[in-house]
Amino acid sequence: MYMSKDTRKETTVHLSAILGVVLLFLVPVTNAMWWLLGMPTTYQSTLELKPTTYKNYCKKLHYLVDKQQELCGLSYNVLMIVGHGAKMGIEECQHQFRMSRWNCSTFNDTPTVFGGVLDVKSREKAYVYAISSSGVAYSITRACRIGELPDCGCDNRIRSRDTKGRWKWGGCSDDIMFGSKFSKDFVDSGEDRETQEGLMNLHNNRAGRR
Ligand SMILES: *[C@@H]1O[C@H](CO)[C@@H](O)[C@H](O)[C@H]1NC(C)=O
């Protein structure tokens, strides 16, 4: 069949439009990019943050959602502590699955961290969400206890620090509650409550914190 140049061009445009739409649905959306904080290079750079540099650094981390950037800005060692939690989650996962065919391998410094295993609903995926959420809750709780994050103690001067009313430090009575709440705020904020996928991840995050 003869096609004029214009028609062919139009067909190509159409095809790529259709392809674009199809890909949009096929490419899985992994929101939990914060896992990157537990990977060696990123973790190392969080260790080097200083009270004078962290605020700008938080704003530059485009793999964090707005809420996570906001929490990041609360104290210079939030990122390091969250990163430590993510790192513990990854290590525990690799330990638990060391004998399995899927051994919780990670991919250095790519935003998806765990790669293709997250594309399908699986026990492995659920485990990754649960263990990393639990890692953050544990790490924050520990940081409060050893004073790495003095802001979560009972210092009212710090607690009344202005966070524009969106997030308040608190929890001098129960560290675990605090760690768990912080983990919930940080980790869950990357998920979309409007999708089945998001709801499933939120469930697994909660299970991990428990
Ligand atoms: C996972 O298994 C592969 C292949 O056996 C191995 O190369 C890799 O080091 C393992 N990763 C971890 C984290 O144990």
Ligand as a Chemical Component Dictionary entry (heavy atoms), coordinates in Angstrom:
data_LIG
# 
_chem_comp.id                   LIG 
_chem_comp.type                 NON-POLYMER 
_chem_comp.pdbx_formal_charge   0 
_chem_comp.three_letter_code    LIG 
# 
loop_
_chem_comp_atom.comp_id 
_chem_comp_atom.atom_id 
_chem_comp_atom.alt_atom_id 
_chem_comp_atom.type_symbol 
_chem_comp_atom.charge 
_chem_comp_atom.model_Cartn_x 
_chem_comp_atom.model_Cartn_y 
_chem_comp_atom.model_Cartn_z 
_chem_comp_atom.pdbx_ordinal 
LIG C1 C1 C 0 23.303 -13.819 45.847 1  
LIG O1 O1 O 0 23.620 -14.890 45.011 2  
LIG C2 C2 C 0 24.462 -14.550 43.927 3  
LIG C3 C3 C 0 24.587 -15.771 43.036 4  
LIG O2 O2 O 0 24.842 -16.920 43.767 5  
LIG C4 C4 C 0 25.810 -14.068 44.484 6  
LIG O3 O3 O 0 26.660 -13.708 43.443 7  
LIG C5 C5 C 0 25.562 -12.879 45.382 8  
LIG O4 O4 O 0 26.768 -12.474 45.982 9  
LIG C6 C6 C 0 24.546 -13.216 46.462 10 
LIG N1 N1 N 0 24.197 -11.988 47.148 11 
LIG C7 C7 C 0 24.073 -11.898 48.462 12 
LIG C8 C8 C 0 23.678 -10.581 48.978 13 
LIG O5 O5 O 0 24.261 -12.836 49.204 14 
# 
loop_
_chem_comp_bond.comp_id 
_chem_comp_bond.atom_id_1 
_chem_comp_bond.atom_id_2 
_chem_comp_bond.value_order 
_chem_comp_bond.pdbx_ordinal 
LIG C1 O1 SING 1  
LIG C1 C6 SING 2  
LIG O1 C2 SING 3  
LIG C2 C3 SING 4  
LIG C2 C4 SING 5  
LIG C3 O2 SING 6  
LIG C4 O3 SING 7  
LIG C4 C5 SING 8  
LIG C5 O4 SING 9  
LIG C5 C6 SING 10 
LIG C6 N1 SING 11 
LIG N1 C7 SING 12 
LIG C7 C8 SING 13 
LIG C7 O5 DOUB 14 
# 
